[in-house]
Amino acid sequence: MTTNCAECARLEREKQAARKARYMSKVTDCDVLLKRHPDHNKRSVRAGRGRA
């Protein structure tokens, strides 16, 4: 994946290191964070806010 986003690049590196170490829960965590990243999602994700 090629990106100009520093956060996405960091998450991709972290994901690849986790995959190499066979730490699959970390791979999944990185996938979720990449999908939630505001640069890649049209709607805003407000993680950890709960309901009002």
Contacts in CASP RR format, 6 or more apart in sequence:
PFRMAT RR
TARGET T0000
AUTHOR 0000-0000-0000
METHOD contacts of the structure
MODEL  1
MTTNCAECARLEREKQAARKARYMSKVTDCDVLLKRHPDHNKRSVRAGRG
RA
1 8 0 8 1.000
1 12 0 8 1.000
3 9 0 8 1.000
3 12 0 8 1.000
5 37 0 8 1.000
5 39 0 8 1.000
7 37 0 8 1.000
7 39 0 8 1.000
8 34 0 8 1.000
8 37 0 8 1.000
8 39 0 8 1.000
8 40 0 8 1.000
11 30 0 8 1.000
11 33 0 8 1.000
11 34 0 8 1.000
11 37 0 8 1.000
12 30 0 8 1.000
12 34 0 8 1.000
14 26 0 8 1.000
14 30 0 8 1.000
15 26 0 8 1.000
15 27 0 8 1.000
15 30 0 8 1.000
15 31 0 8 1.000
15 34 0 8 1.000
18 24 0 8 1.000
18 26 0 8 1.000
18 27 0 8 1.000
18 30 0 8 1.000
19 27 0 8 1.000
34 40 0 8 1.000
35 41 0 8 1.000
36 45 0 8 1.000
36 47 0 8 1.000
38 44 0 8 1.000
38 45 0 8 1.000
END
